[in-house]
Amino acid sequence: MATQQRTADYLLEQATGAGAVSTKPMFGEYGVYVDGKMIGSICDDQLYVKPTAPGRRHTGPVSEAPPYPGAKPHLLIEADRWDDVEWLGVLLRVTAAELPKPKPRKPKQRT
């Protein structure tokens, strides 16, 4: 089941305290980015956040599950937690702070 656009839009509204948050469509689902770093994804209308030590401390005990078959387990953030704008913003910020900057893309060579 693909994620609905309104789910991604709602998450963006709720995550305003995290900095420059954006989503990008990916195979019927969405990647979630903070300041250009991919910090998780929205799959089947559920939020999966990459596990980091500060993120785990902030969330406390939460379920972990892979967002799609073959993926590493991520923190599964229940939809009712999205309503706490401050809590969600902190989670996304601390997760992004722990992740490395994305590698620059090599320009495509023309043949």
Secondary structure, DSSP 8 states (H G I E B T S, - for coil): ----HHHHHHHHHHTGGGSSEEEEEETTEEEEEETTEEEEEEETTEEEE---HHHHHHH-S--EE-SSTT---EEEE-GGGGG-HHHHHHHHHHHHHHS------------
